[in-house]
Amino acid sequence: MMLDIKGVIFNKSSLGQVLASRRSLFLQRPLSSQAKPRAMDNSNSSSSTSSAANPKVHRLQQLISHHEYSPSGGWEKSWEEGVTPWDIGRPTPVVVHLRQTGALPFGNALVPGCGSGHDVVAMACPERRVVGIDIAEFAIKKAKESFSSLPNANYFTFLKADFFTWRPNELFDLIFDYTFFCAIEPEMRSAWARKIDEMLKPHGELITLMFPVSDHVGGPPYKAAVSDYEEVLHPCGFEAISIVDNDLAIKPRMGNEKLGRWKRSQKSLL
Ligand SMILES: C[S@@+](CC[C@H](N)C(=O)[O-])C[C@H]1O[C@@H](n2cnc3c(N)ncnc32)[C@H](O)[C@@H]1O
């Protein structure tokens, strides 16, 4: 089974073959021979069953591959071209639920790879100041334009920054990752975990909305199974305090998302 970035199931035969690497993903037939791009909102993606039905994901993968030596190049291009198939155009429902039920830590929060910034804005309040960073200038400009006049605008900031090299002035009480882990090259995941470790306060919490929880090959989105997180977070001293299915996932992602909450183990804090 393969998943596209909106959680749509590809069956292997529709791809022609199981692809062994990201590079081989780009050996699929050219975009021009695929179905016309469709809007990527919730309403249209649940019925898609093949990669041809989702040319935006294919285009994203092309852009990232073509700019593989430039950390921001492919993402910038995808934003410029409007190839943002991950973007649901509103806050992630489970984020809203966690905020409304008082289940999100207060203090300083970070959303790496924040994209258009809906989750940043949804979490921001006087008790929780949120920084959203994204490597794409276009995304940050869009987020600022969309949200800077909102009543809670004093409680969030958008910054263009590369997660891996950014040096924040303060540590965070909360880091929330959704579709950032699956966007980066799997080889970068250990560095992702070390950076989380570097930026989180000793008793801070990492919340990962894990997607796509699957065993597919290639990306982005790369597979993001629980074991993929454990593999890089355990060596940094993190352990899961809870991992549950996300019952509030949007329809096309339902069954392929898990909400993970992580803290440093007591042992690692000694
Ligand atoms: C799949 S999108 C997810 C956006 C957002 N989290 C959402 O759920 O809508 C991944 C985002 O990460 C950004 N990104 C990729 N590499 C990055 C990096 N090294 N540092 C910061 N942002 C990065 C991309 O520009 C893109 O906006």
The ligand as an SDF file (V2000), in Angstrom:
LIG
                    3D

 27 29  0  0  0  0  0  0  0  0999 V2000
    4.3040   18.9280    4.2490 C   0  0  0  0  0  0  0  0  0  0  0  0
    4.4790   20.6140    4.6300 S   0  0  0  0  0  0  0  0  0  0  0  0
    3.5920   20.7200    6.1630 C   0  0  0  0  0  0  0  0  0  0  0  0
    3.0920   22.1080    6.5190 C   0  0  0  0  0  0  0  0  0  0  0  0
    2.2470   22.1790    7.7790 C   0  0  0  0  0  0  0  0  0  0  0  0
    2.8700   21.5460    8.9020 N   0  0  0  0  0  0  0  0  0  0  0  0
    0.8810   21.6090    7.5430 C   0  0  0  0  0  0  0  0  0  0  0  0
    0.5430   20.5700    8.1520 O   0  0  0  0  0  0  0  0  0  0  0  0
    0.1220   22.1810    6.7490 O   0  0  0  0  0  0  0  0  0  0  0  0
    6.1630   20.6900    5.1320 C   0  0  0  0  0  0  0  0  0  0  0  0
    6.6170   22.0990    5.3450 C   0  0  0  0  0  0  0  0  0  0  0  0
    7.9360   22.0590    5.8770 O   0  0  0  0  0  0  0  0  0  0  0  0
    8.7000   23.0910    5.2930 C   0  0  0  0  0  0  0  0  0  0  0  0
   10.1010   22.6920    5.4100 N   0  0  0  0  0  0  0  0  0  0  0  0
   10.7690   21.7490    4.7270 C   0  0  0  0  0  0  0  0  0  0  0  0
   12.0320   21.6390    5.1550 N   0  0  0  0  0  0  0  0  0  0  0  0
   12.1660   22.5450    6.1630 C   0  0  0  0  0  0  0  0  0  0  0  0
   13.2400   22.9090    7.0160 C   0  0  0  0  0  0  0  0  0  0  0  0
   14.4420   22.3220    6.9180 N   0  0  0  0  0  0  0  0  0  0  0  0
   13.0370   23.8590    7.9460 N   0  0  0  0  0  0  0  0  0  0  0  0
   11.8240   24.4670    8.0590 C   0  0  0  0  0  0  0  0  0  0  0  0
   10.7740   24.1760    7.2700 N   0  0  0  0  0  0  0  0  0  0  0  0
   10.9320   23.2310    6.3290 C   0  0  0  0  0  0  0  0  0  0  0  0
    8.1720   23.2010    3.8670 C   0  0  0  0  0  0  0  0  0  0  0  0
    8.4220   24.4490    3.2770 O   0  0  0  0  0  0  0  0  0  0  0  0
    6.6820   22.9310    4.0810 C   0  0  0  0  0  0  0  0  0  0  0  0
    5.9590   24.1220    4.2550 O   0  0  0  0  0  0  0  0  0  0  0  0
  1  2  1  0
  2  3  1  0
  2 10  1  0
  3  4  1  0
  4  5  1  0
  5  6  1  0
  5  7  1  0
  7  8  2  0
  7  9  1  0
 10 11  1  0
 11 12  1  0
 11 26  1  0
 12 13  1  0
 13 14  1  0
 13 24  1  0
 14 15  1  0
 14 23  1  0
 15 16  2  0
 16 17  1  0
 17 18  1  0
 17 23  2  0
 18 19  1  0
 18 20  2  0
 20 21  1  0
 21 22  2  0
 22 23  1  0
 24 25  1  0
 24 26  1  0
 26 27  1  0
M  CHG  2   2   1   9  -1
M  END
$$$$
